[in-house]
Amino acid sequence: MSPGSSTESYPAFAHIGLRKTPKKPQPGELVNMQLVSCDTFVVLPPLTAHGGVIFGKNSDRPNGEVQELIYQPTQQHAAGDKLQCTFIEVDQVEATQAVILSKPAWMWGAEMGANSSGVVIGNEAVWTRLGGPSDNDEKLLGMDLVRLGLERAETAEQAVNVITKLLERYGQGGPCSDTIPDFTYHNSFLIADPKEAWVLETAGKVWAAERITAGCRNISNSLSIGTNIDRSSADLKEVAQKHGLWDGQGEFNFASVYGENKGSASDRETCGRNLLKTLSADNSFDVSSMFQVLRDEDSGICRKADDAFPTTGSQVSVLSAEGNGRPHCHWFTATPNPRDSVFKPFIFTPAARISHHTVSPTFDDDPAKTVPRFQRQVDRAHNLYKLHAGASESARSLLKDMELNCVAEVNKFLDDFAPGQSLSEVDDLLKDVVETEVKFYK
């Protein structure tokens, strides 16, 4: 597509709760936790138009933090290898899967992503009654656990296993921002594959998981698993009693026992759930429906660039119905505020490539990796981030047309796809679309 046209095909398809927006925090200002938000969603059959699963997440992070989009192919590792995560090392596994990750540029872990087996994961910050000063101790971040789950699991339930085993062994903790002092939290996760979804919620090293096989589900910044617990850590109730959080009487409610509600999370969760129910009422929920959810400002789900915690990146994944042989398609903005951004498609192929425009620069003396950490700031903005920040309204309007055309062409490609068909024509799909977007900005 040329910059002057919004109707040409992409190269890969040439043949086919109300609230006021808080002000931006000043440097070093500790932001009230009620301003923090992320929202993650999943819709399963029979509510989806294509008969598969649709996943979506808005990642809302401290103002000024850059989120990059990276691709890592399948890799083999030697026995005894160690893996450096954001703060600590863990044992490496023999083989890791190809992954695409939307991640804060300063850390190893990811806010959300997908792997070549069709597993998708997003995490949420949660505050629990087991939180305390020890959360500053460097362990695994929740974002590290997202990436580890994607690299190592072939199904959603396997990802639950991977994450919980690592959580129980290494624990979770450490600074969750490179600019806000003492910003720490525990984590919840929404994990999905073409068959089912799991909500996994944690408090320290204890956890509970709920399996979802139909309908819709969403999580925000508070514990949401009540009495419907399908799996849990062995000491879940014992720890609650030890800390005086539960007297051992009556039905055990995970959120009530361990949860410490912070601000508007429950309101956003309710708004998000209502949006999902409304848009899926006629069993026709599709990729554009999830775009609409993530672009909803009135609910607080979509947050503007001048917010204290703006939406810094967004993902929508369309997982094809189990066993139909069609590829999955993952859509990323790689830029802030989905209302001002366009979603760009990625399909895993044996030779997939992405654009360098979404990858942040690296630094030999990175202040996030040098102890003591975070003693200075560096510019982590990737090229697409910079160009997007200065985009004109006319360019944004043309890009919205580009997105509509892209959705139509990708949907046609997936609908017409024959099992066993080569995917080589979409090796550069994301790369081509990103580079077309760059031309619009220039």
C-alpha positions as CSV (number, residue, x, y, z in Angstrom):
1,M,0.0,0.0,0.0
2,S,1.3,3.5,-0.8
3,P,1.1,6.3,1.7
4,G,-1.3,8.2,-0.5
5,S,-3.8,5.3,-0.7
6,S,-6.0,3.7,1.8
7,T,-7.5,1.1,-0.5
8,E,-4.6,-0.9,-2.0
9,S,-3.9,-4.4,-0.7
10,Y,-1.0,-5.2,1.6
11,P,2.0,-6.7,-0.1
12,A,1.3,-10.1,1.6
13,F,-2.2,-10.0,0.2
14,A,-1.7,-8.6,-3.3
15,H,-3.5,-11.5,-4.8
16,I,-6.5,-11.5,-2.3
17,G,-16.6,2.9,35.1
18,L,-16.7,6.6,34.2
19,R,-13.8,8.5,35.7
20,K,-11.7,11.6,35.1
21,T,-8.4,11.2,33.4
22,P,-5.7,11.8,36.1
23,K,-2.9,14.2,35.3
24,K,0.5,12.9,34.3
25,P,2.7,12.3,37.4
26,Q,5.8,14.3,38.0
27,P,9.1,12.5,38.0
28,G,9.6,10.5,41.2
29,E,6.0,11.0,42.3
30,L,4.4,7.9,43.8
31,V,1.2,7.3,41.9
32,N,-1.9,6.3,43.7
33,M,-2.6,2.6,43.1
34,Q,-6.2,3.3,42.1
35,L,-4.9,4.9,38.9
36,V,-3.3,1.6,37.7
37,S,-5.2,-0.4,35.3
38,C,-5.0,-3.2,32.8
39,D,-7.8,-5.2,31.4
40,T,-7.8,-8.7,29.7
41,F,-10.6,-10.4,28.0
42,V,-11.5,-13.7,26.4
43,V,-14.6,-14.8,24.4
44,L,-15.2,-18.5,23.6
45,P,-17.7,-20.4,21.5
46,P,-20.6,-20.3,21.0
47,L,-20.3,-16.5,21.3
48,T,-17.7,-16.0,18.5
49,A,-18.5,-15.7,14.8
50,H,-15.7,-17.9,13.6
51,G,-16.3,-20.7,16.2
52,G,-12.9,-20.2,17.9
53,V,-11.5,-18.1,20.7
54,I,-10.8,-14.4,20.8
55,F,-8.4,-12.8,23.3
56,G,-7.7,-9.2,24.0
57,K,-5.7,-7.0,26.4
58,N,-4.9,-3.4,27.0
59,S,-1.6,-2.9,28.9
60,D,-1.7,0.2,31.0
61,R,1.7,1.2,32.3
62,P,3.5,4.2,33.9
63,N,3.5,7.3,31.7
64,G,6.5,7.5,29.5
65,E,7.3,3.8,29.6
66,V,7.8,2.4,26.1
67,Q,6.4,-0.9,25.0
68,E,8.2,-2.7,22.3
69,L,7.0,-5.6,20.1
70,I,9.6,-8.4,19.5
71,Y,9.7,-11.8,17.9
72,Q,11.8,-14.7,19.1
73,P,12.0,-17.9,17.0
74,T,12.1,-21.4,18.3
75,Q,15.4,-22.1,20.1
76,Q,17.3,-25.1,21.4
77,H,19.3,-24.9,24.7
78,A,22.1,-27.0,26.2
79,A,21.6,-29.1,29.3
80,G,22.4,-27.0,32.4
81,D,21.9,-23.6,30.7
82,K,20.6,-20.7,32.9
83,L,18.2,-18.1,31.7
84,Q,18.5,-14.4,32.9
85,C,15.1,-13.0,33.5
86,T,14.6,-9.3,34.5
87,F,16.3,-9.7,37.9
88,I,17.2,-13.3,38.6
89,E,18.4,-16.4,36.8
90,V,16.2,-19.6,36.4
91,D,17.0,-23.0,34.9
92,Q,16.6,-23.0,31.2
93,V,14.6,-25.8,29.4
94,E,15.8,-27.8,26.4
95,A,13.6,-26.1,23.8
96,T,11.6,-22.9,23.7
97,Q,8.8,-22.0,21.3
98,A,8.6,-19.1,18.9
99,V,6.9,-16.2,20.6
100,I,5.7,-12.7,19.8
101,L,5.7,-10.4,22.8
102,S,4.5,-6.9,23.7
103,K,6.8,-5.9,26.5
104,P,8.1,-2.9,28.5
105,A,11.4,-2.2,26.8
106,W,13.4,-2.1,30.1
107,M,12.5,-5.6,31.3
108,W,13.0,-9.2,30.0
109,G,9.4,-10.2,30.6
110,A,6.2,-9.3,28.7
111,E,2.8,-7.8,29.4
112,M,1.2,-10.1,26.8
113,G,2.0,-12.2,23.8
114,A,1.4,-15.4,21.9
115,N,3.4,-18.5,20.9
116,S,3.5,-20.7,17.9
117,S,1.3,-23.4,19.5
118,G,-1.7,-21.0,19.8
119,V,-1.3,-20.1,23.5
120,V,-1.9,-16.5,24.5
121,I,-1.3,-14.9,27.9
122,G,-1.9,-11.5,29.5
123,N,-1.3,-10.5,33.2
124,E,-2.8,-8.0,35.6
125,A,-1.4,-6.2,38.6
126,V,-3.3,-7.2,41.8
127,W,-2.9,-6.3,45.4
128,T,-3.4,-8.9,48.0
129,R,-3.3,-9.3,51.8
130,L,0.0,-11.1,51.5
131,G,1.7,-8.0,50.0
132,G,4.4,-6.2,52.0
133,P,7.9,-4.8,52.1
134,S,9.4,-8.2,50.9
135,D,7.7,-7.6,47.5
136,N,10.6,-5.3,46.7
137,D,13.0,-8.3,46.9
138,E,14.1,-9.2,43.4
139,K,12.5,-12.5,42.3
140,L,10.4,-13.2,39.1
141,L,8.1,-10.4,37.9
142,G,4.7,-11.3,36.7
143,M,5.8,-10.3,33.3
144,D,8.6,-12.8,33.4
145,L,6.1,-15.5,34.2
146,V,4.0,-14.4,31.1
147,R,7.0,-14.9,28.9
148,L,8.2,-18.1,30.5
149,G,4.7,-19.5,30.1
150,L,4.6,-18.7,26.4
151,E,8.1,-20.0,25.7
152,R,7.5,-23.3,27.5
153,A,3.9,-24.3,27.1
154,E,2.0,-25.9,24.2
155,T,-1.5,-25.5,25.8
156,A,-3.2,-23.1,28.2
157,E,-3.2,-25.7,31.0
158,Q,0.4,-26.4,30.5
159,A,1.1,-22.7,30.9
160,V,-0.7,-22.8,34.2
161,N,1.6,-25.6,35.2
162,V,4.7,-23.8,34.0
163,I,3.8,-20.5,35.8
164,T,2.8,-22.0,39.1
165,K,5.8,-24.3,39.4
166,L,8.1,-21.3,38.8
167,L,6.1,-19.2,41.2
168,E,6.3,-21.8,43.9
169,R,10.1,-22.3,43.4
170,Y,11.3,-18.7,42.8
171,G,8.5,-16.5,44.1
172,Q,7.4,-13.2,42.6
173,G,8.8,-9.8,43.5
174,G,11.0,-6.8,42.5
175,P,10.3,-3.3,41.2
176,C,7.6,-3.3,38.5
177,S,8.6,0.1,37.1
178,D,12.0,1.7,36.3
179,T,10.6,5.2,37.2
180,I,8.2,4.8,40.2
181,P,9.9,3.8,43.5
182,D,8.5,0.9,45.5
183,F,6.0,0.1,42.8
184,T,5.3,-3.6,43.3
185,Y,2.3,-6.0,43.0
186,H,1.2,-9.6,42.8
187,N,-0.3,-11.0,39.5
188,S,-3.3,-12.5,37.9
189,F,-3.2,-14.1,34.4
190,L,-5.7,-14.8,31.7
191,I,-4.4,-17.7,29.5
192,A,-6.1,-19.1,26.5
193,D,-5.7,-21.6,23.6
194,P,-8.1,-22.8,20.9
195,K,-9.7,-25.2,23.4
196,E,-10.2,-23.3,26.6
197,A,-9.1,-20.5,28.9
198,W,-7.8,-20.3,32.4
199,V,-7.8,-17.5,34.9
200,L,-4.8,-17.9,37.3
201,E,-4.6,-15.6,40.3
202,T,-1.8,-15.4,42.8
203,A,-1.0,-14.0,46.3
204,G,2.6,-14.4,47.1
205,K,3.4,-18.0,46.3
206,V,-0.2,-19.3,46.7
207,W,-2.6,-19.4,43.7
208,A,-6.0,-20.5,42.4
209,A,-7.1,-21.2,38.9
210,E,-10.5,-21.3,37.2
211,R,-11.1,-23.1,33.9
212,I,-13.4,-21.5,31.3
213,T,-14.7,-23.6,28.4
214,A,-17.5,-21.4,27.0
215,G,-18.9,-17.9,27.2
216,C,-16.8,-14.9,28.1
217,R,-14.5,-13.8,31.0
218,N,-12.4,-10.8,31.9
219,I,-10.0,-9.7,34.6
220,S,-8.9,-6.3,35.8
221,N,-6.7,-5.3,38.8
222,S,-8.4,-7.2,41.6
223,L,-8.8,-10.9,42.4
224,S,-11.9,-12.3,40.7
225,I,-11.9,-16.1,41.5
226,G,-14.4,-16.8,44.2
227,T,-15.5,-20.3,45.1
228,N,-15.2,-21.8,41.6
229,I,-11.6,-23.1,42.0
230,D,-10.6,-25.8,39.6
231,R,-7.0,-26.0,40.7
232,S,-4.9,-24.4,43.4
233,S,-1.7,-24.5,45.4
234,A,-1.7,-27.3,47.9
235,D,-1.3,-24.9,50.9
236,L,-3.9,-22.4,49.7
237,K,-6.2,-22.7,52.8
238,E,-3.4,-23.5,55.2
239,V,-1.6,-20.2,54.4
240,A,-4.9,-18.3,54.7
241,Q,-5.4,-19.7,58.2
242,K,-1.8,-19.1,59.2
243,H,-2.1,-15.4,58.4
244,G,-5.5,-15.1,60.1
245,L,-7.3,-14.4,56.8
246,W,-9.8,-17.3,57.1
247,D,-11.2,-19.1,60.1
248,G,-11.6,-22.4,58.3
249,Q,-15.4,-22.2,58.4
250,G,-17.8,-22.1,55.4
251,E,-17.0,-22.2,51.7
252,F,-13.6,-20.9,50.8
253,N,-13.7,-17.8,48.6
254,F,-10.3,-16.9,47.2
255,A,-10.9,-13.3,46.3
256,S,-12.6,-12.5,49.6
257,V,-9.9,-14.2,51.6
258,Y,-6.8,-12.9,49.8
259,G,-8.0,-9.8,47.9
260,E,-7.2,-6.2,48.8
261,N,-9.3,-4.1,46.4
262,K,-7.6,-1.0,45.0
263,G,-9.6,1.7,43.4
264,S,-11.6,1.4,40.2
265,A,-10.7,-2.2,39.2
266,S,-14.0,-3.7,40.1
267,D,-15.9,-1.0,38.2
268,R,-13.8,-1.6,35.1
269,E,-14.2,-5.3,35.4
270,T,-18.0,-4.9,35.5
271,C,-18.0,-2.5,32.5
272,G,-15.8,-4.9,30.6
273,R,-18.0,-7.8,31.3
274,N,-21.1,-5.8,30.2
275,L,-19.3,-4.9,27.0
276,L,-18.5,-8.5,26.3
277,K,-22.0,-9.6,26.9
278,T,-23.6,-6.9,24.8
279,L,-21.2,-7.4,21.8
280,S,-21.5,-11.2,21.9
281,A,-25.3,-11.4,22.5
282,D,-26.0,-12.6,18.9
283,N,-23.0,-15.1,18.8
284,S,-21.2,-12.9,16.3
285,F,-18.3,-11.6,18.3
286,D,-15.3,-11.1,16.1
287,V,-11.9,-9.3,15.9
288,S,-13.5,-5.9,15.4
289,S,-15.7,-6.5,18.4
290,M,-12.6,-6.9,20.6
291,F,-11.0,-3.8,19.0
292,Q,-14.2,-2.0,20.1
293,V,-13.9,-3.2,23.7
294,L,-10.2,-2.2,23.9
295,R,-11.0,1.3,22.5
296,D,-13.7,2.0,25.1
297,E,-12.8,5.2,27.0
298,D,-15.9,5.7,29.1
299,S,-15.2,2.5,31.1
300,G,-11.6,3.4,31.7
301,I,-10.5,0.4,29.7
302,C,-8.8,2.6,27.1
303,R,-6.5,5.3,28.6
304,K,-5.1,8.4,26.8
305,A,-1.5,9.2,26.4
306,D,-1.6,12.0,29.1
307,D,-3.0,9.6,31.7
308,A,-0.8,8.7,34.7
309,F,-1.1,5.1,33.5
310,P,-1.9,5.2,29.7
311,T,-2.6,2.3,27.5
312,T,0.9,1.7,26.2
313,G,0.1,-1.4,24.0
314,S,-2.8,-3.6,23.0
315,Q,-3.2,-7.1,21.6
316,V,-6.1,-9.0,20.1
317,S,-5.7,-12.7,19.2
318,V,-8.1,-14.7,17.0
319,L,-7.5,-18.4,17.7
320,S,-9.0,-20.6,15.0
321,A,-11.3,-23.4,16.1
322,E,-9.5,-26.4,17.4
323,G,-8.6,-28.9,14.7
324,N,-9.7,-26.9,11.7
325,G,-6.2,-26.5,10.4
326,R,-6.3,-22.7,10.0
327,P,-3.6,-20.5,11.4
328,H,-4.2,-18.1,14.3
329,C,-3.8,-14.4,13.8
330,H,-2.5,-12.0,16.5
331,W,-3.0,-8.2,16.2
332,F,-0.8,-5.7,18.0
333,T,-0.7,-1.9,18.1
334,A,3.0,-1.5,19.3
335,T,2.0,2.1,20.1
336,P,0.0,3.8,22.9
337,N,-3.8,4.3,23.0
338,P,-5.7,1.9,20.7
339,R,-8.1,4.7,19.7
340,D,-5.2,6.6,18.2
341,S,-3.4,3.4,17.0
342,V,-4.0,0.7,14.4
343,F,-3.9,-3.0,15.0
344,K,-1.4,-4.9,12.8
345,P,-1.6,-8.6,12.1
346,F,0.9,-11.3,12.7
347,I,0.7,-15.0,11.8
348,F,3.3,-17.5,12.9
349,T,5.2,-19.1,10.0
350,P,8.4,-21.1,9.8
351,A,10.2,-18.0,8.5
352,A,8.2,-15.2,10.2
353,R,9.8,-11.8,10.3
354,I,8.9,-8.5,12.0
355,S,10.0,-4.9,11.4
356,H,12.9,-3.4,13.3
357,H,10.7,-0.3,13.7
358,T,8.9,-1.9,16.7
359,V,12.1,-2.9,18.6
360,S,13.6,-0.6,21.1
361,P,17.3,0.3,21.2
362,T,19.6,-1.6,23.6
363,F,22.3,-0.2,25.9
364,D,25.6,-1.7,27.0
365,D,25.3,0.0,30.4
366,D,21.6,-0.4,30.7
367,P,20.5,1.2,34.0
368,A,17.8,-1.5,34.4
369,K,20.6,-4.2,34.4
370,T,23.3,-2.3,36.4
371,V,23.1,-2.6,40.2
372,P,22.1,-0.3,41.9
373,R,19.4,-0.2,39.3
374,F,17.5,2.7,37.8
375,Q,20.0,5.4,38.6
376,R,19.3,7.2,35.3
377,Q,16.9,7.2,32.4
378,V,17.6,6.3,28.8
379,D,15.4,6.9,25.7
380,R,13.9,3.5,24.9
381,A,11.5,4.7,22.2
382,H,11.5,2.6,19.0
383,N,11.0,4.3,15.7
384,L,7.3,3.5,15.3
385,Y,6.7,4.9,18.8
386,K,8.4,8.2,17.9
387,L,6.6,8.5,14.5
388,H,3.2,7.7,16.1
389,A,3.6,10.3,18.8
390,G,3.9,13.1,16.1
391,A,1.3,11.8,13.7
392,S,-1.2,14.2,12.1
393,E,-5.0,13.6,12.3
394,S,-5.1,13.1,8.5
395,A,-2.5,10.3,8.8
396,R,-4.5,8.7,11.6
397,S,-7.7,8.8,9.6
398,L,-6.0,7.1,6.6
399,L,-4.6,4.5,8.9
400,K,-8.0,3.6,10.3
401,D,-9.1,2.9,6.7
402,M,-5.9,0.8,6.3
403,E,-6.9,-1.2,9.4
404,L,-10.4,-1.9,8.1
405,N,-9.0,-3.1,4.8
406,C,-6.5,-5.3,6.5
407,V,-9.1,-6.9,8.7
408,A,-11.1,-7.8,5.6
409,E,-8.2,-9.2,3.8
410,V,-6.9,-11.2,6.7
411,N,-10.4,-12.6,7.4
412,K,-10.7,-13.7,3.7
413,F,-7.2,-15.3,3.9
414,L,-8.2,-17.3,7.0
415,D,-11.7,-18.2,5.6
416,D,-10.1,-19.5,2.4
417,F,-7.2,-21.2,4.0
418,A,-6.9,-24.9,3.2
419,P,-5.2,-27.2,5.7
420,G,-1.6,-27.9,4.7
421,Q,-1.4,-24.7,2.6
422,S,1.9,-22.9,2.7
423,L,2.1,-19.9,4.9
424,S,5.1,-18.4,3.2
425,E,3.1,-15.6,1.7
426,V,2.5,-14.1,5.2
427,D,6.1,-14.5,6.4
428,D,6.4,-10.7,6.2
429,L,2.8,-9.7,7.0
430,L,3.5,-7.7,10.2
431,K,6.7,-6.3,8.8
432,D,4.9,-5.1,5.6
433,V,2.0,-3.5,7.6
434,V,4.3,-1.7,10.1
435,E,6.5,-0.4,7.3
436,T,3.4,0.9,5.5
437,E,2.3,2.6,8.7
438,V,5.8,4.3,8.9
439,K,5.4,5.6,5.3
440,F,2.1,7.2,6.3
441,Y,3.7,9.1,9.2
442,K,6.6,10.3,6.9
